Amino acid sequence: MNTPKTVKSLEDLGRIRLSKSFFMRDMLYSEISNFHGIPNIPDDPDLAIYVSRKLCETFLEPLQDRFGRISIRSAYRSPAVNEFGNKNKLSCASNEANYAGHIFDRRDASGACGATVTVVVNSFIDYYEETGDWQAMAWWIHDNLPPTSLYFFPKLAAFNISWHEKPDRNIKSYVSPKGTLTKPGMDNFTGSHESEFADWLLQYAKNQL
């Protein structure tokens, strides 16, 4: 697919179904783009579609199947959108750091492709706001989904989740306790962490009755 040059071709891109629940349009919304009038359109739509499908099928659909609706807070960023966000301190890393991350249609320095989205698990919000326990969601994903990297944020327990050809497997957070929760080589990396998310699963089950 060529880079969209008309409204119709952009609509066609947005209509591409990525998985059971998600369309490409879900990946293209950006407050930076909307507010500052910078197009958020992939230069390489085929690569952006490929990694978006991998991300949705591997992580977003399993999360939504298990815990109900998830909301995408931030997904694809064009290099122009991301560069503007980085230069103006709008919570965007450099373009080079975001290749195969939020910039879906660029491969990283190793030549690997990937995609990162920031999501909120809606059913988790109340539990998090009552307890501050973001780690429950982090450990459930770590134990139950394929290898990925996670980064948690204070508002709504939103977190970055990534699909990548060469995945890191770490959990980091801007929420207390800040820093790295786990990564390969740490004592807590392997084994079951069921005790860390048991209370959350119990509350979730009660709320479904």
N, C-alpha and C positions, 0 to 999 in steps of 0.2 A: 504494500500500500504506500502511495506517495504521501508526502506531508500535505495535510489539508490546506487548500488555498482559498476555499469558499465556505460559506456557512453550511451549504449542503454537504460538502465533503467532511466538514467537522462533525456535523450531525451523524453522518454515516459511521465515522470513527466512534462516536459516543454510543452508537447502538450495538456495537460489537459485544456479544455476550461472553464474559470471561469464565463464568461458572454458573451454578444453579441460581445464585442470588445476585450476582454482581455484573455490572456492565462497565465498559471502558469509561463512560461518562463519570462514574463514581470516582475514578482516579484523577480526574482533570480539574476539579474545583480547587481554587486557591484564592485566599483573601488578598495576598500580595498582588496577584494577577488582576483581580477584580478592582481593587482600590486604586492601583497605580497604572492600570491600563497596559500591562505587559502580557502579551499572549502566552498562554501556557499550553503549547501545542508541541507534541513530539516531532523532532526532526527525523527520527527513525521509528515510525509507527509500528512496523513489524516486530522490532525488538521490544518495544514498550508493551505491545499486546502479549508477546510470548512470556515475558517475565511477570506481567500482571496475572496471567492465567496460572502460572506456577504458584504465585503468592496466594491467590484466591483458593485454588484447589488444595494446597498443602496446609494453609493456616486459617484463612478467614472462614471458609465453609465449616471446617471442624469446630472452630470456636463458636460459630453461630449455631451449629447443630447441637452443641452441648449446653450453651448458656443463653440462647436466645439472641435477639438482634444486637448486632454490633454497629457502631457508628464510626465512619472514617473521618478523622479530623484533618489529616494531611497526607497526601499521597505523592503523585508525580509532580515534579517541578521541572520546568524547562531550564536549561542553563542560564538564560537571561533572567528568569524569575528568581532562581536560586542565588545568582550572583548579586542581584539587587538586594535580596534578603540578607545576604552575608555582609555586604558593604554597609548596610544601614542597621545592622544589629537587630535583625528580626528573627532571631533564633534559627538561622540557617548556617550550617557549616560551609566551608569552601566548596567550590565546584569539584575540585579534585577529590575531596573527602566524600562527596556525595555521588560520584559516579558509581553506578550499580547499587546505589542506595535510593535516595529520593529522586535522583536523576536516572530514570529507568532506561533511557535510550542511549546511554553511554556505558561502555565497559570500563572496568577499573584498571589500575596500572598493571595488574597481573593478566589482563585480558578476559577476566571472568565477568559474567553478567549477573544482575540481581535487581531487586526492588525492595524498598522499605516503605511501609505506611505507618502512620500514627492512628491508633484506634482506641475506642472506648468500648468496653463490654458493659452495656447499659445495666444489666442485672447486678453487676458488681459495685455500682456506684454507691448505693446505700450502705452496703457492708463496709466499704472502704471509708466512707465519711464517718461512720459510727466508730470504727476501730483503728483507722490509719494503717491497716494491715495490707499493704500492696503486695507483700511477699507471697500471700496465699495464691494470687493469680500467677505470679512469676513461677512459683514452684510447680503449680499444676501444669503449666505449659512445658516447663523443663522436663517433667516426668512423662507427659502424655503426647507430645507432638514431636515431629522430627527436629533435628538440630537447627537452632536459630540463635540470633542475638536479640536481646530485649533491652529496652531502655525506658524506665518509668519516670513519669512526670507528676507533679503535685496535683494539678487540676483534674478531677474526675478519674484519677488513677489511669489516665491515658498512657499508652506506651507505644514505642516503636517496635515493630516486629518485621523481620526481614526474611525473604527467600533469596538465597545466593548459591551459585554453583559450588563455591568453596566456603561453606558456612563456618563462621565462628560460632562458638556455643558459650555465650557468657550472658550474665544478667547484671545490668548496671542501673543506677537510679539517682535522680535528683531529689528524691524523697528520703527522709531519714529512715533507716541509716543510709546515708549517701555513699556513693562509690560502687565498688564491685561486690555484688552478693555472692557470685560464684563464677568460676571459669575453670578450664582444664588445669589440673594440678592442685587445686584447692581441696582440702579434706572433705568439704561438703558437696563436691561435684557429683559423685556417684551415689548409687543406692536410692532407696525410696525416700521421698519427702512428704509422704501422705499426711503425717501429723501436722505439717505446716499449713495444709489447706483443708483439713477435716472440718473445722468449724465453719468455714465458708460454704463447703458443700452441704453441710447440714442445714444452714440457714437458707441456702438456695432451694433445697428440696422442700422445706417448710413453706416457702413462698410460692411454690408451684401447686400446693394443695388447694 
